[in-house]
Amino acid sequence: MRTLIDIPQPDLENLDALSAKRNLPRAAVVREAIAEYLARHAHDSSQAFGLWGEQKRRDSVAYQRKVRAEW
């Protein structure tokens, strides 16, 4: 898919220098950068923290009633 983005001139110059150094087209370097960014920022919902933690199949209404009964 093609897309249109604005890249600041200094970043574009650095991107062109990197592309030349690696002997790759600019588009290939951008695709690689996007893939690395997405991999780094992907999250696994099973790694969630907080109230439920490891308690995956707990009845939330029953839990709510139990907690409120403690008040």
mmCIF file of the N, C-alpha and C atoms, coordinates in Angstrom:
data_MODEL
# 
_entry.id   MODEL 
# 
loop_
_atom_site.group_PDB 
_atom_site.id 
_atom_site.type_symbol 
_atom_site.label_atom_id 
_atom_site.label_alt_id 
_atom_site.label_comp_id 
_atom_site.label_asym_id 
_atom_site.label_entity_id 
_atom_site.label_seq_id 
_atom_site.pdbx_PDB_ins_code 
_atom_site.Cartn_x 
_atom_site.Cartn_y 
_atom_site.Cartn_z 
_atom_site.occupancy 
_atom_site.B_iso_or_equiv 
_atom_site.pdbx_formal_charge 
_atom_site.auth_seq_id 
_atom_site.auth_comp_id 
_atom_site.auth_asym_id 
_atom_site.auth_atom_id 
_atom_site.pdbx_PDB_model_num 
ATOM 1   N N  . MET A 1 1  ? 0.837   -1.173  0.000  1.00 0.00 ? 1  MET A N  1 
ATOM 2   C CA . MET A 1 1  ? 0.000   0.000   0.000  1.00 0.00 ? 1  MET A CA 1 
ATOM 3   C C  . MET A 1 1  ? 0.884   1.239   0.000  1.00 0.00 ? 1  MET A C  1 
ATOM 4   N N  . ARG A 1 2  ? 0.487   2.185   -0.743 1.00 0.00 ? 2  ARG A N  1 
ATOM 5   C CA . ARG A 1 2  ? 1.226   3.444   -0.758 1.00 0.00 ? 2  ARG A CA 1 
ATOM 6   C C  . ARG A 1 2  ? 0.574   4.416   0.207  1.00 0.00 ? 2  ARG A C  1 
ATOM 7   N N  . THR A 1 3  ? 1.417   5.243   0.801  1.00 0.00 ? 3  THR A N  1 
ATOM 8   C CA . THR A 1 3  ? 0.897   6.255   1.722  1.00 0.00 ? 3  THR A CA 1 
ATOM 9   C C  . THR A 1 3  ? 1.727   7.519   1.587  1.00 0.00 ? 3  THR A C  1 
ATOM 10  N N  . LEU A 1 4  ? 1.148   8.611   1.969  1.00 0.00 ? 4  LEU A N  1 
ATOM 11  C CA . LEU A 1 4  ? 1.812   9.906   1.894  1.00 0.00 ? 4  LEU A CA 1 
ATOM 12  C C  . LEU A 1 4  ? 2.059   10.399  3.308  1.00 0.00 ? 4  LEU A C  1 
ATOM 13  N N  . ILE A 1 5  ? 3.317   10.694  3.629  1.00 0.00 ? 5  ILE A N  1 
ATOM 14  C CA . ILE A 1 5  ? 3.666   11.216  4.952  1.00 0.00 ? 5  ILE A CA 1 
ATOM 15  C C  . ILE A 1 5  ? 4.611   12.405  4.795  1.00 0.00 ? 5  ILE A C  1 
ATOM 16  N N  . ASP A 1 6  ? 4.586   13.261  5.792  1.00 0.00 ? 6  ASP A N  1 
ATOM 17  C CA . ASP A 1 6  ? 5.519   14.383  5.821  1.00 0.00 ? 6  ASP A CA 1 
ATOM 18  C C  . ASP A 1 6  ? 6.681   14.013  6.724  1.00 0.00 ? 6  ASP A C  1 
ATOM 19  N N  . ILE A 1 7  ? 7.891   14.151  6.191  1.00 0.00 ? 7  ILE A N  1 
ATOM 20  C CA . ILE A 1 7  ? 9.102   13.853  6.957  1.00 0.00 ? 7  ILE A CA 1 
ATOM 21  C C  . ILE A 1 7  ? 9.930   15.133  7.004  1.00 0.00 ? 7  ILE A C  1 
ATOM 22  N N  . PRO A 1 8  ? 10.322  15.568  8.195  1.00 0.00 ? 8  PRO A N  1 
ATOM 23  C CA . PRO A 1 8  ? 11.155  16.778  8.286  1.00 0.00 ? 8  PRO A CA 1 
ATOM 24  C C  . PRO A 1 8  ? 12.446  16.611  7.468  1.00 0.00 ? 8  PRO A C  1 
ATOM 25  N N  . GLN A 1 9  ? 12.883  17.695  6.889  1.00 0.00 ? 9  GLN A N  1 
ATOM 26  C CA . GLN A 1 9  ? 14.054  17.666  6.005  1.00 0.00 ? 9  GLN A CA 1 
ATOM 27  C C  . GLN A 1 9  ? 15.288  17.025  6.654  1.00 0.00 ? 9  GLN A C  1 
ATOM 28  N N  . PRO A 1 10 ? 15.628  17.351  7.906  1.00 0.00 ? 10 PRO A N  1 
ATOM 29  C CA . PRO A 1 10 ? 16.809  16.707  8.499  1.00 0.00 ? 10 PRO A CA 1 
ATOM 30  C C  . PRO A 1 10 ? 16.652  15.178  8.604  1.00 0.00 ? 10 PRO A C  1 
ATOM 31  N N  . ASP A 1 11 ? 15.447  14.721  8.933  1.00 0.00 ? 11 ASP A N  1 
ATOM 32  C CA . ASP A 1 11 ? 15.215  13.276  9.009  1.00 0.00 ? 11 ASP A CA 1 
ATOM 33  C C  . ASP A 1 11 ? 15.309  12.643  7.636  1.00 0.00 ? 11 ASP A C  1 
ATOM 34  N N  . LEU A 1 12 ? 14.796  13.339  6.626  1.00 0.00 ? 12 LEU A N  1 
ATOM 35  C CA . LEU A 1 12 ? 14.865  12.817  5.263  1.00 0.00 ? 12 LEU A CA 1 
ATOM 36  C C  . LEU A 1 12 ? 16.313  12.706  4.785  1.00 0.00 ? 12 LEU A C  1 
ATOM 37  N N  . GLU A 1 13 ? 17.127  13.679  5.146  1.00 0.00 ? 13 GLU A N  1 
ATOM 38  C CA . GLU A 1 13 ? 18.545  13.630  4.775  1.00 0.00 ? 13 GLU A CA 1 
ATOM 39  C C  . GLU A 1 13 ? 19.245  12.465  5.471  1.00 0.00 ? 13 GLU A C  1 
ATOM 40  N N  . ASN A 1 14 ? 18.932  12.254  6.753  1.00 0.00 ? 14 ASN A N  1 
ATOM 41  C CA . ASN A 1 14 ? 19.510  11.115  7.480  1.00 0.00 ? 14 ASN A CA 1 
ATOM 42  C C  . ASN A 1 14 ? 19.022  9.793   6.902  1.00 0.00 ? 14 ASN A C  1 
ATOM 43  N N  . LEU A 1 15 ? 17.764  9.743   6.521  1.00 0.00 ? 15 LEU A N  1 
ATOM 44  C CA . LEU A 1 15 ? 17.204  8.541   5.911  1.00 0.00 ? 15 LEU A CA 1 
ATOM 45  C C  . LEU A 1 15 ? 17.890  8.238   4.581  1.00 0.00 ? 15 LEU A C  1 
ATOM 46  N N  . ASP A 1 16 ? 18.103  9.257   3.783  1.00 0.00 ? 16 ASP A N  1 
ATOM 47  C CA . ASP A 1 16 ? 18.796  9.074   2.506  1.00 0.00 ? 16 ASP A CA 1 
ATOM 48  C C  . ASP A 1 16 ? 20.235  8.609   2.719  1.00 0.00 ? 16 ASP A C  1 
ATOM 49  N N  . ALA A 1 17 ? 20.902  9.169   3.731  1.00 0.00 ? 17 ALA A N  1 
ATOM 50  C CA . ALA A 1 17 ? 22.282  8.756   4.015  1.00 0.00 ? 17 ALA A CA 1 
ATOM 51  C C  . ALA A 1 17 ? 22.314  7.288   4.448  1.00 0.00 ? 17 ALA A C  1 
ATOM 52  N N  . LEU A 1 18 ? 21.368  6.899   5.290  1.00 0.00 ? 18 LEU A N  1 
ATOM 53  C CA . LEU A 1 18 ? 21.304  5.504   5.734  1.00 0.00 ? 18 LEU A CA 1 
ATOM 54  C C  . LEU A 1 18 ? 20.987  4.574   4.569  1.00 0.00 ? 18 LEU A C  1 
ATOM 55  N N  . SER A 1 19 ? 20.087  5.004   3.718  1.00 0.00 ? 19 SER A N  1 
ATOM 56  C CA . SER A 1 19 ? 19.734  4.197   2.542  1.00 0.00 ? 19 SER A CA 1 
ATOM 57  C C  . SER A 1 19 ? 20.948  3.982   1.649  1.00 0.00 ? 19 SER A C  1 
ATOM 58  N N  . ALA A 1 20 ? 21.720  5.043   1.428  1.00 0.00 ? 20 ALA A N  1 
ATOM 59  C CA . ALA A 1 20 ? 22.911  4.938   0.592  1.00 0.00 ? 20 ALA A CA 1 
ATOM 60  C C  . ALA A 1 20 ? 23.958  4.037   1.244  1.00 0.00 ? 20 ALA A C  1 
ATOM 61  N N  . LYS A 1 21 ? 24.130  4.195   2.547  1.00 0.00 ? 21 LYS A N  1 
ATOM 62  C CA . LYS A 1 21 ? 25.114  3.394   3.279  1.00 0.00 ? 21 LYS A CA 1 
ATOM 63  C C  . LYS A 1 21 ? 24.778  1.903   3.214  1.00 0.00 ? 21 LYS A C  1 
ATOM 64  N N  . ARG A 1 22 ? 23.492  1.589   3.305  1.00 0.00 ? 22 ARG A N  1 
ATOM 65  C CA . ARG A 1 22 ? 23.060  0.190   3.299  1.00 0.00 ? 22 ARG A CA 1 
ATOM 66  C C  . ARG A 1 22 ? 22.756  -0.322  1.889  1.00 0.00 ? 22 ARG A C  1 
ATOM 67  N N  . ASN A 1 23 ? 22.870  0.578   0.918  1.00 0.00 ? 23 ASN A N  1 
ATOM 68  C CA . ASN A 1 23 ? 22.619  0.228   -0.481 1.00 0.00 ? 23 ASN A CA 1 
ATOM 69  C C  . ASN A 1 23 ? 21.207  -0.348  -0.656 1.00 0.00 ? 23 ASN A C  1 
ATOM 70  N N  . LEU A 1 24 ? 20.246  0.340   -0.026 1.00 0.00 ? 24 LEU A N  1 
ATOM 71  C CA . LEU A 1 24 ? 18.841  -0.048  -0.099 1.00 0.00 ? 24 LEU A CA 1 
ATOM 72  C C  . LEU A 1 24 ? 18.012  1.143   -0.546 1.00 0.00 ? 24 LEU A C  1 
ATOM 73  N N  . PRO A 1 25 ? 16.897  0.887   -1.182 1.00 0.00 ? 25 PRO A N  1 
ATOM 74  C CA . PRO A 1 25 ? 16.011  2.010   -1.501 1.00 0.00 ? 25 PRO A CA 1 
ATOM 75  C C  . PRO A 1 25 ? 15.436  2.621   -0.227 1.00 0.00 ? 25 PRO A C  1 
ATOM 76  N N  . ARG A 1 26 ? 15.113  3.881   -0.285 1.00 0.00 ? 26 ARG A N  1 
ATOM 77  C CA . ARG A 1 26 ? 14.548  4.578   0.866  1.00 0.00 ? 26 ARG A CA 1 
ATOM 78  C C  . ARG A 1 26 ? 13.297  3.851   1.376  1.00 0.00 ? 26 ARG A C  1 
ATOM 79  N N  . ALA A 1 27 ? 12.456  3.402   0.469  1.00 0.00 ? 27 ALA A N  1 
ATOM 80  C CA . ALA A 1 27 ? 11.220  2.725   0.865  1.00 0.00 ? 27 ALA A CA 1 
ATOM 81  C C  . ALA A 1 27 ? 11.494  1.468   1.684  1.00 0.00 ? 27 ALA A C  1 
ATOM 82  N N  . ALA A 1 28 ? 12.554  0.734   1.338  1.00 0.00 ? 28 ALA A N  1 
ATOM 83  C CA . ALA A 1 28 ? 12.896  -0.480  2.084  1.00 0.00 ? 28 ALA A CA 1 
ATOM 84  C C  . ALA A 1 28 ? 13.314  -0.146  3.505  1.00 0.00 ? 28 ALA A C  1 
ATOM 85  N N  . VAL A 1 29 ? 14.060  0.925   3.654  1.00 0.00 ? 29 VAL A N  1 
ATOM 86  C CA . VAL A 1 29 ? 14.494  1.340   4.992  1.00 0.00 ? 29 VAL A CA 1 
ATOM 87  C C  . VAL A 1 29 ? 13.292  1.797   5.816  1.00 0.00 ? 29 VAL A C  1 
ATOM 88  N N  . VAL A 1 30 ? 12.369  2.504   5.203  1.00 0.00 ? 30 VAL A N  1 
ATOM 89  C CA . VAL A 1 30 ? 11.170  2.957   5.916  1.00 0.00 ? 30 VAL A CA 1 
ATOM 90  C C  . VAL A 1 30 ? 10.318  1.756   6.322  1.00 0.00 ? 30 VAL A C  1 
ATOM 91  N N  . ARG A 1 31 ? 10.135  0.788   5.417  1.00 0.00 ? 31 ARG A N  1 
ATOM 92  C CA . ARG A 1 31 ? 9.366   -0.414  5.762  1.00 0.00 ? 31 ARG A CA 1 
ATOM 93  C C  . ARG A 1 31 ? 10.010  -1.156  6.933  1.00 0.00 ? 31 ARG A C  1 
ATOM 94  N N  . GLU A 1 32 ? 11.329  -1.267  6.905  1.00 0.00 ? 32 GLU A N  1 
ATOM 95  C CA . GLU A 1 32 ? 12.053  -1.934  7.987  1.00 0.00 ? 32 GLU A CA 1 
ATOM 96  C C  . GLU A 1 32 ? 11.867  -1.182  9.307  1.00 0.00 ? 32 GLU A C  1 
ATOM 97  N N  . ALA A 1 33 ? 11.937  0.133   9.254  1.00 0.00 ? 33 ALA A N  1 
ATOM 98  C CA . ALA A 1 33 ? 11.773  0.945   10.463 1.00 0.00 ? 33 ALA A CA 1 
ATOM 99  C C  . ALA A 1 33 ? 10.366  0.786   11.040 1.00 0.00 ? 33 ALA A C  1 
ATOM 100 N N  . ILE A 1 34 ? 9.367   0.757   10.176 1.00 0.00 ? 34 ILE A N  1 
ATOM 101 C CA . ILE A 1 34 ? 7.994   0.580   10.644 1.00 0.00 ? 34 ILE A CA 1 
ATOM 102 C C  . ILE A 1 34 ? 7.823   -0.790  11.282 1.00 0.00 ? 34 ILE A C  1 
ATOM 103 N N  . ALA A 1 35 ? 8.354   -1.823  10.653 1.00 0.00 ? 35 ALA A N  1 
ATOM 104 C CA . ALA A 1 35 ? 8.250   -3.178  11.202 1.00 0.00 ? 35 ALA A CA 1 
ATOM 105 C C  . ALA A 1 35 ? 8.918   -3.260  12.572 1.00 0.00 ? 35 ALA A C  1 
ATOM 106 N N  . GLU A 1 36 ? 10.096  -2.663  12.718 1.00 0.00 ? 36 GLU A N  1 
ATOM 107 C CA . GLU A 1 36 ? 10.791  -2.674  14.006 1.00 0.00 ? 36 GLU A CA 1 
ATOM 108 C C  . GLU A 1 36 ? 10.010  -1.899  15.067 1.00 0.00 ? 36 GLU A C  1 
ATOM 109 N N  . TYR A 1 37 ? 9.439   -0.774  14.674 1.00 0.00 ? 37 TYR A N  1 
ATOM 110 C CA . TYR A 1 37 ? 8.652   0.037   15.617 1.00 0.00 ? 37 TYR A CA 1 
ATOM 111 C C  . TYR A 1 37 ? 7.439   -0.746  16.104 1.00 0.00 ? 37 TYR A C  1 
ATOM 112 N N  . LEU A 1 38 ? 6.724   -1.368  15.183 1.00 0.00 ? 38 LEU A N  1 
ATOM 113 C CA . LEU A 1 38 ? 5.533   -2.125  15.555 1.00 0.00 ? 38 LEU A CA 1 
ATOM 114 C C  . LEU A 1 38 ? 5.885   -3.320  16.435 1.00 0.00 ? 38 LEU A C  1 
ATOM 115 N N  . ALA A 1 39 ? 6.972   -3.989  16.146 1.00 0.00 ? 39 ALA A N  1 
ATOM 116 C CA . ALA A 1 39 ? 7.387   -5.125  16.969 1.00 0.00 ? 39 ALA A CA 1 
ATOM 117 C C  . ALA A 1 39 ? 7.758   -4.671  18.381 1.00 0.00 ? 39 ALA A C  1 
ATOM 118 N N  . ARG A 1 40 ? 8.422   -3.536  18.471 1.00 0.00 ? 40 ARG A N  1 
ATOM 119 C CA . ARG A 1 40 ? 8.846   -3.025  19.774 1.00 0.00 ? 40 ARG A CA 1 
ATOM 120 C C  . ARG A 1 40 ? 7.659   -2.555  20.611 1.00 0.00 ? 40 ARG A C  1 
ATOM 121 N N  . HIS A 1 41 ? 6.611   -2.070  19.961 1.00 0.00 ? 41 HIS A N  1 
ATOM 122 C CA . HIS A 1 41 ? 5.474   -1.526  20.687 1.00 0.00 ? 41 HIS A CA 1 
ATOM 123 C C  . HIS A 1 41 ? 4.279   -2.470  20.752 1.00 0.00 ? 41 HIS A C  1 
ATOM 124 N N  . ALA A 1 42 ? 4.426   -3.641  20.202 1.00 0.00 ? 42 ALA A N  1 
ATOM 125 C CA . ALA A 1 42 ? 3.340   -4.625  20.306 1.00 0.00 ? 42 ALA A CA 1 
ATOM 126 C C  . ALA A 1 42 ? 3.249   -5.064  21.753 1.00 0.00 ? 42 ALA A C  1 
ATOM 127 N N  . HIS A 1 43 ? 2.048   -5.360  22.182 1.00 0.00 ? 43 HIS A N  1 
ATOM 128 C CA . HIS A 1 43 ? 1.896   -5.814  23.559 1.00 0.00 ? 43 HIS A CA 1 
ATOM 129 C C  . HIS A 1 43 ? 1.055   -7.078  23.581 1.00 0.00 ? 43 HIS A C  1 
ATOM 130 N N  . ASP A 1 44 ? 1.341   -7.880  24.531 1.00 0.00 ? 44 ASP A N  1 
ATOM 131 C CA . ASP A 1 44 ? 0.630   -9.134  24.725 1.00 0.00 ? 44 ASP A CA 1 
ATOM 132 C C  . ASP A 1 44 ? -0.343  -8.923  25.868 1.00 0.00 ? 44 ASP A C  1 
ATOM 133 N N  . SER A 1 45 ? -1.628  -9.047  25.584 1.00 0.00 ? 45 SER A N  1 
ATOM 134 C CA . SER A 1 45 ? -2.620  -8.777  26.622 1.00 0.00 ? 45 SER A CA 1 
ATOM 135 C C  . SER A 1 45 ? -2.512  -9.743  27.796 1.00 0.00 ? 45 SER A C  1 
ATOM 136 N N  . SER A 1 46 ? -1.880  -10.904 27.592 1.00 0.00 ? 46 SER A N  1 
ATOM 137 C CA . SER A 1 46 ? -1.715  -11.830 28.708 1.00 0.00 ? 46 SER A CA 1 
ATOM 138 C C  . SER A 1 46 ? -0.662  -11.328 29.695 1.00 0.00 ? 46 SER A C  1 
ATOM 139 N N  . GLN A 1 47 ? 0.088   -10.324 29.300 1.00 0.00 ? 47 GLN A N  1 
ATOM 140 C CA . GLN A 1 47 ? 1.089   -9.747  30.182 1.00 0.00 ? 47 GLN A CA 1 
ATOM 141 C C  . GLN A 1 47 ? 0.517   -8.576  30.976 1.00 0.00 ? 47 GLN A C  1 
ATOM 142 N N  . ALA A 1 48 ? -0.794  -8.418  30.942 1.00 0.00 ? 48 ALA A N  1 
ATOM 143 C CA . ALA A 1 48 ? -1.431  -7.296  31.624 1.00 0.00 ? 48 ALA A CA 1 
ATOM 144 C C  . ALA A 1 48 ? -1.211  -7.376  33.130 1.00 0.00 ? 48 ALA A C  1 
ATOM 145 N N  . PHE A 1 49 ? -1.276  -6.238  33.749 1.00 0.00 ? 49 PHE A N  1 
ATOM 146 C CA . PHE A 1 49 ? -1.158  -6.189  35.190 1.00 0.00 ? 49 PHE A CA 1 
ATOM 147 C C  . PHE A 1 49 ? -2.346  -5.415  35.728 1.00 0.00 ? 49 PHE A C  1 
ATOM 148 N N  . GLY A 1 50 ? -2.508  -5.447  37.004 1.00 0.00 ? 50 GLY A N  1 
ATOM 149 C CA . GLY A 1 50 ? -3.590  -4.688  37.594 1.00 0.00 ? 50 GLY A CA 1 
ATOM 150 C C  . GLY A 1 50 ? -4.516  -5.577  38.384 1.00 0.00 ? 50 GLY A C  1 
ATOM 151 N N  . LEU A 1 51 ? -5.745  -5.203  38.419 1.00 0.00 ? 51 LEU A N  1 
ATOM 152 C CA . LEU A 1 51 ? -6.724  -5.859  39.265 1.00 0.00 ? 51 LEU A CA 1 
ATOM 153 C C  . LEU A 1 51 ? -6.864  -7.342  38.976 1.00 0.00 ? 51 LEU A C  1 
ATOM 154 N N  . TRP A 1 52 ? -6.940  -7.709  37.709 1.00 0.00 ? 52 TRP A N  1 
ATOM 155 C CA . TRP A 1 52 ? -7.220  -9.106  37.373 1.00 0.00 ? 52 TRP A CA 1 
ATOM 156 C C  . TRP A 1 52 ? -5.969  -9.957  37.286 1.00 0.00 ? 52 TRP A C  1 
ATOM 157 N N  . GLY A 1 53 ? -4.861  -9.400  36.842 1.00 0.00 ? 53 GLY A N  1 
ATOM 158 C CA . GLY A 1 53 ? -3.609  -10.155 36.770 1.00 0.00 ? 53 GLY A CA 1 
ATOM 159 C C  . GLY A 1 53 ? -3.764  -11.512 36.121 1.00 0.00 ? 53 GLY A C  1 
ATOM 160 N N  . GLU A 1 54 ? -3.420  -12.555 36.844 1.00 0.00 ? 54 GLU A N  1 
ATOM 161 C CA . GLU A 1 54 ? -3.473  -13.917 36.319 1.00 0.00 ? 54 GLU A CA 1 
ATOM 162 C C  . GLU A 1 54 ? -4.862  -14.545 36.408 1.00 0.00 ? 54 GLU A C  1 
ATOM 163 N N  . GLN A 1 55 ? -5.813  -13.879 36.994 1.00 0.00 ? 55 GLN A N  1 
ATOM 164 C CA . GLN A 1 55 ? -7.147  -14.437 37.203 1.00 0.00 ? 55 GLN A CA 1 
ATOM 165 C C  . GLN A 1 55 ? -7.982  -14.250 35.943 1.00 0.00 ? 55 GLN A C  1 
ATOM 166 N N  . LYS A 1 56 ? -7.751  -15.075 34.939 1.00 0.00 ? 56 LYS A N  1 
ATOM 167 C CA . LYS A 1 56 ? -8.328  -14.862 33.620 1.00 0.00 ? 56 LYS A CA 1 
ATOM 168 C C  . LYS A 1 56 ? -9.815  -15.184 33.537 1.00 0.00 ? 56 LYS A C  1 
ATOM 169 N N  . ARG A 1 57 ? -10.271 -16.240 34.163 1.00 0.00 ? 57 ARG A N  1 
ATOM 170 C CA . ARG A 1 57 ? -11.649 -16.673 33.961 1.00 0.00 ? 57 ARG A CA 1 
ATOM 171 C C  . ARG A 1 57 ? -12.506 -16.481 35.208 1.00 0.00 ? 57 ARG A C  1 
ATOM 172 N N  . ARG A 1 58 ? -12.296 -15.431 35.883 1.00 0.00 ? 58 ARG A N  1 
ATOM 173 C CA . ARG A 1 58 ? -13.049 -15.147 37.099 1.00 0.00 ? 58 ARG A CA 1 
ATOM 174 C C  . ARG A 1 58 ? -14.340 -14.407 36.727 1.00 0.00 ? 58 ARG A C  1 
ATOM 175 N N  . ASP A 1 59 ? -15.415 -14.726 37.421 1.00 0.00 ? 59 ASP A N  1 
ATOM 176 C CA . ASP A 1 59 ? -16.688 -14.045 37.217 1.00 0.00 ? 59 ASP A CA 1 
ATOM 177 C C  . ASP A 1 59 ? -16.584 -12.649 37.801 1.00 0.00 ? 59 ASP A C  1 
ATOM 178 N N  . SER A 1 60 ? -16.604 -11.650 36.961 1.00 0.00 ? 60 SER A N  1 
ATOM 179 C CA . SER A 1 60 ? -16.378 -10.286 37.424 1.00 0.00 ? 60 SER A CA 1 
ATOM 180 C C  . SER A 1 60 ? -17.502 -9.778  38.326 1.00 0.00 ? 60 SER A C  1 
ATOM 181 N N  . VAL A 1 61 ? -18.747 -10.181 38.060 1.00 0.00 ? 61 VAL A N  1 
ATOM 182 C CA . VAL A 1 61 ? -19.865 -9.730  38.895 1.00 0.00 ? 61 VAL A CA 1 
ATOM 183 C C  . VAL A 1 61 ? -19.751 -10.336 40.293 1.00 0.00 ? 61 VAL A C  1 
ATOM 184 N N  . ALA A 1 62 ? -19.424 -11.616 40.358 1.00 0.00 ? 62 ALA A N  1 
ATOM 185 C CA . ALA A 1 62 ? -19.256 -12.257 41.662 1.00 0.00 ? 62 ALA A CA 1 
ATOM 186 C C  . ALA A 1 62 ? -18.113 -11.600 42.431 1.00 0.00 ? 62 ALA A C  1 
ATOM 187 N N  . TYR A 1 63 ? -17.040 -11.288 41.744 1.00 0.00 ? 63 TYR A N  1 
ATOM 188 C CA . TYR A 1 63 ? -15.910 -10.621 42.391 1.00 0.00 ? 63 TYR A CA 1 
ATOM 189 C C  . TYR A 1 63 ? -16.325 -9.245  42.912 1.00 0.00 ? 63 TYR A C  1 
ATOM 190 N N  . GLN A 1 64 ? -17.074 -8.510  42.105 1.00 0.00 ? 64 GLN A N  1 
ATOM 191 C CA . GLN A 1 64 ? -17.533 -7.185  42.513 1.00 0.00 ? 64 GLN A CA 1 
ATOM 192 C C  . GLN A 1 64 ? -18.402 -7.278  43.770 1.00 0.00 ? 64 GLN A C  1 
ATOM 193 N N  . ARG A 1 65 ? -19.302 -8.223  43.795 1.00 0.00 ? 65 ARG A N  1 
ATOM 194 C CA . ARG A 1 65 ? -20.162 -8.399  44.980 1.00 0.00 ? 65 ARG A CA 1 
ATOM 195 C C  . ARG A 1 65 ? -19.338 -8.740  46.215 1.00 0.00 ? 65 ARG A C  1 
ATOM 196 N N  . LYS A 1 66 ? -18.357 -9.611  46.039 1.00 0.00 ? 66 LYS A N  1 
ATOM 197 C CA . LYS A 1 66 ? -17.494 -10.006 47.162 1.00 0.00 ? 66 LYS A CA 1 
ATOM 198 C C  . LYS A 1 66 ? -16.748 -8.800  47.711 1.00 0.00 ? 66 LYS A C  1 
ATOM 199 N N  . VAL A 1 67 ? -16.167 -8.016  46.826 1.00 0.00 ? 67 VAL A N  1 
ATOM 200 C CA . VAL A 1 67 ? -15.389 -6.851  47.256 1.00 0.00 ? 67 VAL A CA 1 
ATOM 201 C C  . VAL A 1 67 ? -16.293 -5.829  47.934 1.00 0.00 ? 67 VAL A C  1 
ATOM 202 N N  . ARG A 1 68 ? -17.462 -5.598  47.368 1.00 0.00 ? 68 ARG A N  1 
ATOM 203 C CA . ARG A 1 68 ? -18.371 -4.619  47.979 1.00 0.00 ? 68 ARG A CA 1 
ATOM 204 C C  . ARG A 1 68 ? -18.900 -5.095  49.327 1.00 0.00 ? 68 ARG A C  1 
ATOM 205 N N  . ALA A 1 69 ? -19.008 -6.399  49.502 1.00 0.00 ? 69 ALA A N  1 
ATOM 206 C CA . ALA A 1 69 ? -19.471 -6.932  50.778 1.00 0.00 ? 69 ALA A CA 1 
ATOM 207 C C  . ALA A 1 69 ? -18.440 -6.661  51.889 1.00 0.00 ? 69 ALA A C  1 
ATOM 208 N N  . GLU A 1 70 ? -17.185 -6.481  51.508 1.00 0.00 ? 70 GLU A N  1 
ATOM 209 C CA . GLU A 1 70 ? -16.123 -6.194  52.467 1.00 0.00 ? 70 GLU A CA 1 
ATOM 210 C C  . GLU A 1 70 ? -16.209 -4.779  53.024 1.00 0.00 ? 70 GLU A C  1 
ATOM 211 N N  . TRP A 1 71 ? -16.952 -3.907  52.341 1.00 0.00 ? 71 TRP A N  1 
ATOM 212 C CA . TRP A 1 71 ? -17.047 -2.522  52.793 1.00 0.00 ? 71 TRP A CA 1 
ATOM 213 C C  . TRP A 1 71 ? -17.942 -2.495  53.961 1.00 0.00 ? 71 TRP A C  1 
# 
